[in-house]
Amino acid sequence: MTARHLTSQRITFFPDYRGTNPYQTLLYESLEPAFRAEPGPIADALNLQAEAPDRPHLFHLHWEHAVLMGAGAPKSVEDFLDGLSRFRAAGGKVVWTLHNLAPHDAEKNAANADLQAGLCELADILHLHSLHALTAARAEMALPEAKVRVIAHHNYDGAYPVFPRVSARDDLGLSGARRIVLAPGRIAPYKQPVELAEAFLATAGPDDRLIFAGELASNYDLDLPDDHRLMLKEGFASQADVGKLHAAADFVVLPYRASLTSGSAILAATHARAVLGPDTPGLRDVIDPPTSGLIYEDGDLAHALKGALEEDPASWEIRGRAAAASAAARNRKMLAATWQDVLTSLTTSPVSRLGAG
């Protein structure tokens, strides 16, 4: 074991989404060597706390709906909260990052609401990515505001290769396209792919293209019109594919039904691509309309997309540069300093085994 590992404060994080989203990889790399993060369920955190009972171990929960699904999931919300309570009673500390107000799978809404209520009580730190997200969360749940910390979502600098627009279009077989619109990320009903396709086809010219690129949500039967202007790149996109798709696009469209935090919008901005999307907390955090993107009112997708396609492409290029300048301020080293202050405050506080409340 290296000296660094001997002195690092250990963090257990759950779930482990590093394979499809570099958010966690970039976050925890920025905290090294002071903190060393490893994936694992609450049972792992309990064991590690027991191994070193005089020093608080940290458990960092993301995307809490994952507690309700997949391998290693507890039998119920109560089982998970009981484990969390025992972890805190043993001296552990809990950080909860609230990425979404509700799971994108509506069937889990009721259980997730119970889980969030328990987390509001048991978490030592409740982290949100923006004041827009905090405002939206306060309207939906009774946040323990003394526990709240707002730390911005970092950018994706260095996570994906960057390509020239012309070569990216050539590689994708789109050298003859007029406008290219990218709809990236997981393809699911909450992103309204069918509505987006219909709005695009109602306006697009014969040489315009709309690219859907991402993994298809489970049990989602996507039925897109048969039209050569629509391209579906289904499945996990490699880092090179992500870079090429953003380089080829004129702009990114994210027609969310709801978004508390939008990593896709920050990724687009990192690649100097502006976003068109609805008025949600996640997009308000990233877009300064009309300078670095466009925001439309609910139900106005078709009209907004029509206007976006009719604009001179130079307008979107200018917005993309503004978006990139804004994304550059989401510097990981700068944000890591705030994270380290927050986490250090937990690990230097006295270990208490007086209860979990």
Secondary structure, DSSP 8 states (H G I E B T S, - for coil): --HHHHHSEEEEEES--TTT-THHHHHHHHHTTTEEEEE--HHHHHHHHHHSTTS--EEEE-SGGGGGSSTT--SSHHHHHHHHHHHHHTT-EEEEE---SS-SSGGGHHHHHHHHHHHHHH-SEEEES-HHHHHHHHHHS---GGGEEE------TTTS----HHHHHHHTT-TT-S-EEEEES-B-GGG-HHHHHHHHHTT--TT-EEEEEE-B-TT--------TTEEEEES---HHHHHHHHHH-SEEE---S--S--HHHHHHHHTT--EEEES-HHHHHH--TTTSEEEE-TT-HHHHHHHHHHS-HHHHHHHHHHHHHHHHTS-HHHHHHHHHHHHHHHHTS----S---
